[in-house]
Amino acid sequence: MALHNSVSQIKLYVSAQPAKCGFIQCSYTYLYFSVFSKALTDLHNTILDFTPYFTEKRYRFIDIRAFLDQRKLDVYESTSLQIGFPAHAVISYVWSGLTAERSQLETEQFFRVFCGIHEDGSPREDGGPINLKVLEYVCLYASSPSGLSCRYLWLDRVCILQTSKQDKAWQI
């Protein structure tokens, strides 16, 4: 089930201890829009087109907790990214040239991201399949206290609107 433009507010507390100044606690409230949500079981062997869900020139992040705990791909958008933004990990997919074994993809499941249409009418999936097991390992490490302790993941393949030259230029 996809959600479009439902509002989620996340209250963030940022703590710091500057030299000779004692303890300072700041509170920030950020506004995120949940723009896409789909169960991982519904992603296998699909081509996701984020065009109807995403707005150009917005920051987008995958919710790691939803991925690991609720087994969903939840993507949030925000119009701003400020100091104190919740910790997020950044990862890039392999751009081209690395092929996946079909049997491994079938066993571990995958999805693709729609990038537009070729001249012959076939869909473009420029980066190839995204392996859900690999994405799970990334989320586990990114959220682990011994890893990065992040709440969100920025995966360029998902978080950049692949059908928009303007969004690609803005994000990169």
VMD Tcl script that draws the C-alpha trace (Angstrom):
set ca {
  {0.00 0.00 0.00}
  {1.46 3.35 -0.96}
  {0.94 6.41 1.16}
  {1.00 9.81 -0.47}
  {1.54 13.05 1.42}
  {0.62 11.86 4.90}
  {2.43 14.01 7.45}
  {4.76 12.64 10.11}
  {6.49 14.88 12.62}
  {9.66 13.67 14.23}
  {10.98 15.44 17.30}
  {14.74 15.30 17.53}
  {16.87 16.06 20.54}
  {20.47 16.95 19.83}
  {22.94 16.98 22.68}
  {26.45 18.37 22.62}
  {29.15 19.12 25.13}
  {31.25 22.04 23.91}
  {34.58 22.73 25.61}
  {34.25 24.74 28.87}
  {30.56 25.44 28.30}
  {28.85 22.67 30.21}
  {25.96 20.64 28.84}
  {23.71 22.04 26.12}
  {20.53 20.39 24.91}
  {18.72 21.63 21.83}
  {15.36 20.52 20.48}
  {14.42 20.52 16.80}
  {11.20 19.44 15.14}
  {11.41 18.38 11.51}
  {8.51 17.81 9.18}
  {8.69 14.75 6.96}
  {6.18 13.52 4.46}
  {5.72 9.79 4.13}
  {5.55 9.50 0.36}
  {5.92 5.78 -0.26}
  {5.32 2.61 1.74}
  {5.23 -0.96 0.52}
  {5.68 -4.35 2.21}
  {8.95 -6.05 1.28}
  {7.02 -9.18 0.30}
  {5.24 -7.11 -2.37}
  {8.49 -5.78 -3.86}
  {9.95 -9.01 -5.23}
  {10.56 -8.89 -8.98}
  {8.77 -5.55 -9.39}
  {9.78 -2.32 -11.08}
  {9.04 0.59 -8.76}
  {8.09 3.89 -10.38}
  {8.45 6.61 -7.75}
  {7.38 9.37 -10.18}
  {3.81 9.74 -8.84}
  {5.01 9.77 -5.22}
  {8.11 11.98 -5.17}
  {8.38 15.74 -5.53}
  {11.44 17.09 -7.31}
  {14.19 18.75 -5.28}
  {13.34 17.17 -1.94}
  {15.51 15.22 0.48}
  {14.41 11.58 0.67}
  {15.37 8.84 3.06}
  {14.51 5.19 3.66}
  {13.32 4.48 7.19}
  {15.69 1.79 8.48}
  {13.47 0.79 11.41}
  {10.48 0.23 9.14}
  {12.65 -1.86 6.82}
  {14.02 -4.07 9.61}
  {11.16 -4.18 12.12}
  {8.04 -3.87 9.97}
  {9.51 -5.36 6.78}
  {8.44 -2.33 4.71}
  {10.15 0.05 2.34}
  {9.11 3.45 3.72}
  {10.44 6.57 2.02}
  {10.15 10.03 3.59}
  {10.62 13.45 2.00}
  {11.66 16.73 3.56}
  {12.10 20.21 2.15}
  {15.07 20.99 4.37}
  {18.17 19.35 5.75}
  {19.59 21.24 8.70}
  {22.22 20.83 11.38}
  {20.93 18.25 13.80}
  {19.14 16.24 11.12}
  {18.75 12.63 12.28}
  {21.78 10.53 11.49}
  {21.64 8.86 8.12}
  {23.91 6.55 6.17}
  {24.66 7.13 2.50}
  {25.22 4.34 0.00}
  {25.47 4.16 -3.77}
  {24.54 1.24 -5.96}
  {26.88 -0.19 -8.59}
  {26.25 1.98 -11.64}
  {26.84 -0.66 -14.28}
  {28.88 -3.66 -15.27}
  {28.21 -5.93 -12.28}
  {25.66 -8.58 -13.07}
  {23.80 -10.59 -10.48}
  {23.25 -14.32 -10.69}
  {19.57 -14.95 -11.43}
  {19.37 -17.82 -8.91}
  {20.69 -15.59 -6.14}
  {18.18 -12.84 -6.93}
  {15.32 -15.33 -6.92}
  {16.41 -16.75 -3.55}
  {17.09 -13.44 -1.84}
  {14.50 -11.36 -3.72}
  {14.97 -8.06 -5.49}
  {13.26 -5.06 -7.04}
  {14.15 -2.58 -9.74}
  {13.65 1.17 -10.04}
  {11.97 2.63 -13.12}
  {14.17 5.17 -14.91}
  {12.03 6.03 -17.92}
  {11.39 4.45 -21.31}
  {13.83 3.43 -24.05}
  {13.11 4.48 -27.64}
  {11.79 0.96 -28.31}
  {9.23 1.37 -25.51}
  {10.91 -0.95 -23.02}
  {11.44 0.28 -19.44}
  {14.86 1.57 -18.37}
  {16.28 0.11 -15.16}
  {19.74 1.60 -15.51}
  {21.21 0.36 -12.25}
  {19.92 -3.17 -12.38}
  {18.18 -5.03 -9.55}
  {18.39 -4.09 -5.87}
  {18.90 -7.20 -3.76}
  {16.69 -7.07 -0.64}
  {19.10 -9.20 1.40}
  {21.99 -6.84 0.64}
  {19.77 -3.87 1.53}
  {18.90 -5.61 4.81}
  {22.61 -6.02 5.64}
  {23.17 -2.33 4.90}
  {20.28 -1.39 7.21}
  {21.54 -3.68 9.97}
  {25.02 -2.17 9.88}
  {23.79 1.41 9.48}
  {21.48 1.12 12.49}
  {23.78 -0.94 14.72}
  {25.32 0.78 17.77}
  {28.63 -0.84 16.78}
  {28.11 0.45 13.24}
  {26.76 3.89 12.44}
  {23.68 4.14 14.75}
  {21.59 5.69 11.97}
  {17.81 5.89 11.67}
  {17.70 6.66 7.95}
  {19.38 5.50 4.76}
  {19.99 7.53 1.61}
  {20.31 5.09 -1.29}
  {20.76 7.06 -4.49}
  {18.94 4.50 -6.60}
  {15.79 4.95 -4.50}
  {16.14 8.46 -3.09}
  {16.89 10.27 -6.36}
  {13.90 10.54 -8.67}
  {15.39 8.55 -11.55}
  {12.94 9.91 -14.14}
  {13.85 13.56 -13.45}
  {16.98 15.26 -14.79}
  {16.27 18.22 -12.49}
  {16.12 16.05 -9.37}
  {19.28 14.16 -10.36}
  {21.19 17.43 -10.86}
  {19.87 18.85 -7.57}
  {20.62 15.72 -5.54}
  {24.12 15.25 -6.93}
}
mol new
graphics top color blue
foreach p $ca { graphics top sphere $p radius 0.5 }
foreach p [lrange $ca 0 end-1] q [lrange $ca 1 end] { graphics top cylinder $p $q radius 0.2 }
display resetview
